Amino acid sequence: ALVAKALVYRAEAEWLGANYGDAFEDLRAAMEAAEKAGAERQVFMAKNLNALVKWSLNDFDAALDEANRALAIAQKLGEKADVSAVRNNLGIIHRDAGRPAQALEELDQAMKVDRAIGSRWGEGYDLRNIGMTYLKMERLDAAQ
């Protein structure tokens, strides 16, 4: 499980540096190691990040598929903060794919989770993404 976790963190650095090919390679290896070890948390981490890498490449359908797989794992594990994080990612992906209604629905779900668990940081992130979605819709009144 530690190898998988390390590979996910390295893949995150590669993603942030726009080294997408290296990120995909490390994520593939991380998922393989995590599945072999039965480490569902690390499988979740790899799938969630894999969705973001695909989003960065504007492969929105593949990003949504992977994010939904990550969401199912987070829900199964009962990790509410992770559920919120993935719902935020789903919202961002939908927003950038030109589906603002679905984006707002996902972001609203994230907000409900964050409020339920008392995550002020999560709530702030939700509000930021809701505002960005309204801004993209040119609804400045709602974005404020």
C-alpha positions in Angstrom: 0.0 0.0 0.0 2.9 2.4 0.7 4.3 1.9 -2.8 0.9 2.7 -4.3 0.6 5.8 -2.1 4.1 7.0 -3.1 3.3 6.5 -6.7 0.1 8.5 -6.4 2.0 11.4 -4.8 4.7 11.3 -7.5 1.9 11.2 -10.2 0.3 14.2 -8.6 3.6 16.1 -8.9 3.9 15.0 -12.5 0.3 16.1 -13.2 0.9 19.5 -11.6 4.0 19.8 -13.8 2.0 18.9 -16.9 4.0 15.7 -17.4 0.8 13.7 -18.2 2.4 10.7 -19.7 4.5 10.1 -16.6 1.5 10.7 -14.4 -0.5 8.1 -16.3 2.3 5.6 -16.0 2.7 6.1 -12.3 -1.1 5.9 -11.8 -1.3 2.7 -13.7 1.5 1.2 -11.5 -0.2 2.7 -8.4 -3.5 1.1 -9.2 -1.8 -2.3 -9.9 0.1 -2.2 -6.6 -2.9 -1.0 -4.6 -5.2 -3.7 -6.1 -2.6 -6.4 -5.5 -2.3 -5.2 -1.8 -6.1 -4.9 -1.4 -5.6 -1.2 -0.5 -8.9 0.3 -1.6 -8.0 3.7 -0.3 -5.0 3.9 -2.6 -7.1 2.6 -5.5 -9.5 5.5 -4.8 -6.6 8.0 -4.7 -5.2 6.8 -8.0 -8.6 6.8 -9.7 -9.5 10.3 -8.4 -6.2 11.7 -9.6 -6.5 9.8 -12.9 -9.8 11.6 -13.5 -8.1 15.0 -12.9 -5.3 14.1 -15.4 -7.9 13.2 -18.0 -9.8 16.4 -17.3 -6.6 18.4 -17.8 -6.4 16.8 -21.3 -10.0 17.8 -22.0 -11.0 14.1 -22.1 -14.1 14.9 -20.2 -16.0 11.6 -20.8 -13.1 9.5 -19.6 -12.6 11.9 -16.7 -16.2 11.5 -15.6 -16.0 7.7 -15.9 -12.9 7.6 -13.7 -14.3 10.1 -11.2 -17.5 8.1 -10.8 -15.5 5.0 -10.1 -13.5 6.9 -7.5 -16.8 8.2 -6.0 -18.2 4.6 -5.7 -15.1 3.6 -3.8 -15.2 6.6 -1.5 -18.9 5.9 -0.7 -18.1 2.2 -0.1 -15.3 3.1 2.3 -17.6 5.7 4.1 -15.0 8.5 3.5 -17.2 11.5 3.5 -14.4 14.1 2.9 -13.4 12.0 -0.1 -17.0 11.9 -1.4 -17.1 15.6 -1.2 -13.7 16.0 -3.0 -14.8 13.7 -5.9 -18.2 15.5 -6.2 -16.2 18.7 -6.5 -14.1 17.2 -9.2 -17.2 15.9 -11.0 -18.6 19.5 -10.8 -15.4 20.9 -12.3 -15.4 18.3 -15.1 -19.1 18.9 -15.9 -18.5 22.7 -15.9 -15.6 22.5 -18.3 -17.5 20.0 -20.5 -20.3 22.6 -20.9 -22.8 21.0 -18.6 -23.3 23.7 -15.9 -26.5 22.2 -14.5 -24.8 18.9 -13.7 -21.8 20.8 -12.4 -24.0 22.8 -9.9 -25.8 19.6 -8.9 -22.5 17.9 -8.0 -21.2 21.0 -6.2 -24.4 21.2 -4.2 -24.0 17.6 -3.2 -20.4 18.4 -2.1 -21.6 21.3 -0.1 -24.2 19.2 1.7 -21.5 16.7 2.7 -19.0 19.4 3.8 -21.7 21.1 5.9 -22.6 17.7 7.5 -19.0 16.9 8.5 -18.2 20.5 9.5 -15.5 21.1 6.9 -15.2 24.8 6.6 -12.3 24.4 4.1 -14.5 22.1 2.0 -17.3 24.5 2.2 -15.1 27.3 1.0 -13.8 25.2 -1.9 -17.4 24.3 -2.8 -18.4 28.0 -2.8 -15.4 28.9 -5.0 -16.3 26.2 -7.6 -20.0 27.2 -7.5 -19.0 30.8 -8.1 -16.6 29.8 -10.9 -19.5 27.8 -12.5 -21.8 30.8 -12.4 -19.0 33.0 -13.8 -18.6 30.6 -16.7 -22.4 30.8 -17.3 -22.0 34.6 -17.3 -24.3 34.8 -14.3 -22.3 37.4 -12.4 -25.2 38.1 -10.1 -25.2 34.5 -8.8 -21.4 34.2 -8.9 -21.0 36.8 -6.1 
